[in-house]
Structure formats: structure tokens, C-alpha cells
Amino acid sequence: MPAAGDVAYVTCQNGDAMSVFDLDTGEELHRIAVPGKPAGVAVSARSGVWTVSPDSKVVRRYSPAGEVQAEVVLDGGPIGIALDEARGRVFVSDWYDARIWVLDAVTLAVVDHLPTGAAPAGLALSGDGAYLAVAEKDADRVSIFDAGTLAPVHVVTVGTRPFGLRFAPDGRLFVGNVGSNDLSVIDPATGGILATVPVGERPYGVAFAAGKAFVTNQYANSVSVVSLDGLAALGTVEVGEYPEGIDNTSDGRIAVANWFDNTLTLIDAETLEVVGTLDTADGPRAFGTFIAGGDK
């Protein structure tokens, strides 16, 4: 793998694969077999990559070079994943049984369960490691936990059918509501809704760069752009068909996985111009944080 720079690990559900790209060169370094229709993904530049395959209910840990180092079969419906590297844990949402698994990040042994509302999907850890949040799609709410003690701290009613979510660099929590076509912006310390921001049709994932929030709109084949200062709409960027997973690089680009046309779109976060399109394996989802490297 490259010694520096950004590497994208794109889970491709239809292709039972993970496409691994050097984003500095655009080269596909590996196409790794990941059985079970992988969707959820979390990465660490130091420790490796974790994937969730909902069809086979398998969570795997890979080395940065793509070697399987551990795996576990879970019951229920695993889908989303988030890494708490400092505490040596990964969290996996259970879509069917309304809970979060807490796994040892190295061995993938189950160490705890956290109850949630119906159909938990996206998971996110705050940048300071203080909070864990989960979007509960069929409950129209978000649960927030103390990431250290794992105690519940807030249950927040949001828009309709929340799915993806992420903490902004300033600590606010942004939630994409696929049913109401908007973002809920939450103060995790108080559990209060700070704003509701309209975006495109069926917002799925959220990422941040250059003082902006970027939101994938599945049905609009676009990314909505919102300023973090004032939450003003800054326009949209046309991407591939059915965009889902989204993440930021360390050098000011946004990467978008387009499920239906098997591409990864790269956007300059300053100019909002598309600066590259990379071909992936079939059905890229990249649900989670999928870019590692640099000072990200």
C-alpha cells in the first residue's frame, strides 16, 4: 500500500467485493473478494478495515493490504459499523433486533449489546470520542450514547426514516432523513435539534470538507452542499446514478460511491467541481467511513 496519501476501501454489494483505490493516482490497487454482499465499512490508516456483509451476517477485519485477520458471524441483521480505535472496539447495528453489537476490534468477539429503537442503520463516533450515535430508521429517531461508558444519554426525534449520519468537525451531528428529504442537525451534548435543512430526494450519507456538509441524494443522482457556517444551501453537484456512501479525503476532496453505475466520483470541496470518476466493482455502497490515509 502507499506509504502516504489517501486510500479508499469501497464495499461493493452486488459484486461481493471491495475495490481499493490509491486516490492520489486513481489506480485500483486491489479488488478483494468479500462474500455475503458487503455494505458497511470502517477504516483506520493504522489498523486496517472492517466490513459488514448483511446477507451472510459476517463482520470481517482486514489488514490494510486486504488480508482477512478475523471474522465473526452475527445473528440478526448487521448493517452499519463504526470504529472506536482508541478503546479497541467496533460497533455494529442490528437492523432486525433493534440493538448495537459492541465487538473487540481485534478479535471481533462480542463484548456487549446496546438496545436501540427500530431498524438501527448508520453509526457514528464523534471526533473527540465522547459520543456514539445511531440512526433508527423505523423509529424516526436517533439515539446518542456516552461512548466511554456506553450509557444512553439522549433519544432525539428527527425527520422521517433517518439512515446515514455523521459528526461534523465542530461536534454537531448531521442526520440524513431519507423519508423527509432533509437533514436534522443535533447538539449531542443537549440532544436538541439545532436546525432542519432541506436537501435533495432521499438523502443517504453525509461528509464534511472545506467548511461544508455534502449529502448524497439517492433519487436525484446528486450531492447537496450546505455551509457549516449558517447552514445555507450552496448548490448541488451532479454525480453518478444512485449515490450512497460518501467520505472526505485529507486533501479537500469528497468521494461518492454511486451504486447503480459502479463508480466513485471525486469532487473538489472548494470549487464543487467533479475532478475524477473511478470504476469500481459491481454495486458500490461504502456505507460508513471508507477513506484512510494522510492526516484525515
Legacy VTK file of the C-alpha trace (Angstrom):
# vtk DataFile Version 3.0
C-alpha trace
ASCII
DATASET POLYDATA
POINTS 296 float
0.000 0.000 0.000
1.141 3.622 -0.460
3.155 4.980 2.467
1.165 8.229 2.457
-1.888 9.736 0.834
-5.469 8.551 0.770
-6.687 5.018 0.123
-10.388 4.285 -0.457
-11.875 0.916 0.521
-15.191 0.746 -1.344
-17.513 -2.109 -0.382
-19.382 -3.324 -3.470
-22.516 -5.210 -2.517
-23.570 -6.717 -5.832
-20.034 -7.809 -6.685
-19.178 -9.421 -3.320
-16.019 -7.344 -3.409
-14.113 -4.356 -2.105
-12.405 -2.019 -4.580
-9.270 -0.438 -3.089
-8.014 2.788 -4.704
-4.965 4.966 -4.340
-6.778 8.295 -4.575
-3.590 10.197 -5.376
-3.124 8.279 -8.626
-6.623 6.905 -9.245
-5.209 3.390 -9.511
-7.289 0.458 -8.296
-4.747 -1.328 -6.126
-6.809 -4.391 -5.267
-10.219 -5.902 -5.847
-10.736 -8.058 -2.790
-13.372 -10.793 -2.549
-15.807 -10.061 0.303
-18.577 -12.697 0.343
-22.072 -12.003 1.645
-22.944 -8.717 -0.129
-20.814 -6.215 1.843
-22.240 -2.779 2.692
-20.952 -1.344 5.981
-17.305 -0.325 6.237
-14.959 1.389 8.687
-11.253 2.076 8.210
-8.122 3.042 10.086
-4.871 4.017 8.386
-3.010 2.228 11.187
-5.136 -0.803 11.968
-6.980 -1.915 8.854
-10.508 -2.247 7.528
-13.744 -3.674 8.941
-16.639 -4.759 6.700
-20.216 -5.907 7.277
-21.857 -8.405 4.904
-25.616 -8.379 5.632
-26.518 -11.449 3.557
-24.095 -13.756 5.355
-24.200 -11.787 8.652
-20.388 -11.743 8.722
-18.162 -8.968 10.077
-14.546 -9.154 8.913
-11.352 -7.369 9.834
-8.782 -6.927 7.054
-5.218 -5.713 7.126
-4.574 -2.503 5.133
-3.288 -4.798 2.353
-6.564 -6.732 2.252
-5.770 -9.908 4.198
-8.558 -11.330 6.400
-7.365 -11.248 10.016
-10.579 -12.039 11.899
-14.248 -12.663 11.230
-17.414 -13.374 13.170
-20.926 -14.484 12.224
-23.644 -12.500 13.992
-27.327 -13.272 14.300
-29.974 -10.695 13.437
-29.308 -8.161 10.671
-25.890 -6.478 10.816
-25.559 -3.452 8.517
-23.765 -0.327 9.838
-20.384 -0.134 11.544
-18.246 2.406 13.377
-14.742 2.104 14.807
-13.671 3.326 18.258
-9.963 2.786 17.728
-8.828 4.444 20.959
-10.853 1.983 23.047
-10.284 -1.036 20.804
-13.927 -1.542 19.858
-16.192 -1.629 16.831
-19.933 -1.065 16.908
-22.303 -2.868 14.522
-26.007 -2.048 14.135
-28.552 -4.869 14.118
-31.348 -3.896 11.733
-33.645 -6.753 12.757
-33.264 -6.955 16.522
-33.001 -3.238 17.476
-29.590 -3.243 19.104
-25.928 -2.437 18.622
-23.263 -5.090 18.994
-20.072 -3.994 20.735
-17.158 -6.061 19.409
-13.493 -6.280 20.296
-11.820 -4.524 17.367
-9.045 -7.113 17.045
-10.711 -10.463 17.736
-14.290 -9.420 16.845
-15.544 -11.154 19.981
-18.909 -9.786 21.177
-18.420 -7.905 24.434
-21.759 -6.092 24.881
-25.124 -5.127 23.355
-26.878 -1.750 23.417
-30.669 -1.542 22.919
-31.982 0.867 20.247
-35.176 1.842 18.504
-36.487 0.008 15.445
-34.220 -0.659 12.446
-30.906 0.901 13.513
-28.777 1.696 10.456
-25.949 4.259 10.368
-23.500 4.588 13.251
-21.076 7.423 14.009
-18.485 8.213 16.673
-17.807 11.868 17.466
-14.350 13.212 16.648
-13.456 13.614 20.323
-14.616 10.087 21.110
-17.277 11.303 23.531
-20.455 10.187 21.763
-21.778 7.263 19.756
-24.882 7.931 17.643
-27.192 5.588 15.747
-29.923 6.408 13.214
-33.057 4.358 13.956
-34.871 4.312 10.623
-38.247 2.849 11.548
-38.436 4.808 14.820
-37.748 8.221 13.188
-35.192 8.972 15.846
-31.518 8.997 16.794
-30.076 7.526 19.981
-26.911 9.008 21.454
-24.702 7.105 23.904
-21.759 8.069 26.076
-19.050 6.305 24.072
-16.906 5.732 27.150
-19.473 4.204 29.497
-21.929 3.107 26.763
-24.746 4.628 28.823
-27.643 6.148 26.824
-27.752 9.948 27.095
-30.346 11.176 24.564
-33.121 9.945 22.291
-33.864 12.571 19.643
-36.871 12.596 17.305
-35.702 13.637 13.833
-37.187 13.570 10.311
-38.718 10.580 8.561
-36.624 7.407 8.177
-33.122 8.533 9.196
-30.412 6.321 7.756
-26.915 7.836 7.499
-25.355 10.263 9.969
-22.003 11.784 10.877
-20.470 14.227 13.320
-19.170 17.471 11.819
-15.686 18.739 12.750
-17.291 21.202 15.193
-19.107 18.377 17.015
-22.630 18.830 15.666
-24.400 15.681 14.482
-25.890 15.712 10.947
-28.561 13.113 10.148
-29.896 12.310 6.663
-33.644 11.620 6.673
-34.449 9.630 3.530
-38.210 9.921 4.005
-38.492 13.678 4.567
-35.643 14.821 2.286
-33.852 16.852 4.907
-31.023 16.953 7.424
-31.525 17.105 11.176
-28.690 18.967 12.904
-28.300 17.946 16.559
-26.326 19.223 19.536
-25.151 15.899 21.038
-24.469 17.439 24.447
-28.083 18.531 24.949
-29.940 16.344 22.475
-31.526 19.449 20.990
-32.399 19.919 17.311
-30.443 22.954 16.110
-31.859 23.053 12.582
-33.690 21.137 9.879
-32.158 21.686 6.442
-33.880 20.723 3.150
-31.714 18.736 0.714
-32.349 16.531 -2.348
-34.508 13.456 -2.739
-33.654 10.587 -0.380
-30.552 11.874 1.432
-28.406 8.923 2.433
-24.889 9.814 3.632
-23.087 12.889 4.969
-19.446 14.016 4.871
-17.570 17.253 5.524
-14.769 19.249 3.898
-13.794 22.897 3.332
-16.360 24.210 5.812
-19.230 22.446 4.051
-21.528 19.476 4.511
-22.012 17.178 1.500
-25.106 14.947 1.321
-25.747 12.155 -1.190
-29.251 12.252 -2.715
-30.091 8.735 -3.923
-33.036 9.584 -6.172
-31.594 12.869 -7.509
-28.212 11.461 -8.604
-26.623 14.429 -6.875
-24.842 15.736 -3.801
-26.324 18.670 -1.866
-23.818 21.153 -0.469
-24.564 23.122 2.721
-22.345 25.648 4.512
-21.446 24.696 8.054
-21.475 28.392 8.977
-25.135 29.335 8.763
-26.375 26.104 7.099
-27.094 27.887 3.818
-27.660 25.857 0.661
-24.674 26.244 -1.686
-25.994 24.199 -4.582
-25.750 20.637 -5.849
-23.172 18.575 -7.697
-24.280 16.005 -10.273
-22.665 12.605 -9.685
-23.394 9.036 -10.774
-26.615 7.077 -10.545
-27.960 6.368 -7.034
-25.180 7.851 -4.865
-24.880 6.382 -1.391
-21.613 6.214 0.581
-19.632 9.444 0.956
-16.376 10.366 2.701
-13.678 13.041 2.648
-10.016 12.806 1.758
-7.228 14.520 3.670
-6.575 16.978 0.843
-10.001 18.564 0.396
-11.877 16.186 -1.865
-15.149 14.354 -1.410
-15.582 10.775 -2.678
-19.055 9.467 -3.572
-19.961 5.816 -4.251
-22.604 5.510 -6.984
-24.379 2.190 -6.500
-26.138 1.818 -9.853
-23.345 2.845 -12.233
-20.369 1.259 -10.439
-18.299 4.396 -9.989
-16.614 6.536 -7.377
-16.964 10.273 -8.064
-14.321 12.684 -6.720
-15.357 16.278 -6.005
-13.126 19.267 -5.205
-14.695 20.582 -1.991
-13.593 24.168 -2.644
-14.696 24.572 -6.267
-17.503 21.946 -6.203
-16.203 20.563 -9.488
-16.029 16.852 -10.298
-12.318 16.087 -10.644
-12.393 12.346 -11.247
-14.503 9.242 -11.819
-13.162 5.803 -10.938
-14.656 2.443 -11.945
-15.442 0.071 -9.077
-16.692 -3.482 -8.728
-20.453 -4.004 -9.098
-22.762 -2.156 -6.710
-20.586 0.174 -4.583
-22.249 1.023 -1.250
-19.371 2.177 1.015
-21.751 2.686 3.942
-19.550 4.275 6.603
-16.055 5.764 6.685
-14.103 4.248 3.815
-11.085 6.525 3.228
-7.859 6.127 5.193
-4.581 7.982 4.961
-2.877 11.346 5.167
-3.855 13.445 8.175
-7.546 12.565 7.923
LINES 1 297
296 0 1 2 3 4 5 6 7 8 9 10 11 12 13 14 15 16 17 18 19 20 21 22 23 24 25 26 27 28 29 30 31 32 33 34 35 36 37 38 39 40 41 42 43 44 45 46 47 48 49 50 51 52 53 54 55 56 57 58 59 60 61 62 63 64 65 66 67 68 69 70 71 72 73 74 75 76 77 78 79 80 81 82 83 84 85 86 87 88 89 90 91 92 93 94 95 96 97 98 99 100 101 102 103 104 105 106 107 108 109 110 111 112 113 114 115 116 117 118 119 120 121 122 123 124 125 126 127 128 129 130 131 132 133 134 135 136 137 138 139 140 141 142 143 144 145 146 147 148 149 150 151 152 153 154 155 156 157 158 159 160 161 162 163 164 165 166 167 168 169 170 171 172 173 174 175 176 177 178 179 180 181 182 183 184 185 186 187 188 189 190 191 192 193 194 195 196 197 198 199 200 201 202 203 204 205 206 207 208 209 210 211 212 213 214 215 216 217 218 219 220 221 222 223 224 225 226 227 228 229 230 231 232 233 234 235 236 237 238 239 240 241 242 243 244 245 246 247 248 249 250 251 252 253 254 255 256 257 258 259 260 261 262 263 264 265 266 267 268 269 270 271 272 273 274 275 276 277 278 279 280 281 282 283 284 285 286 287 288 289 290 291 292 293 294 295
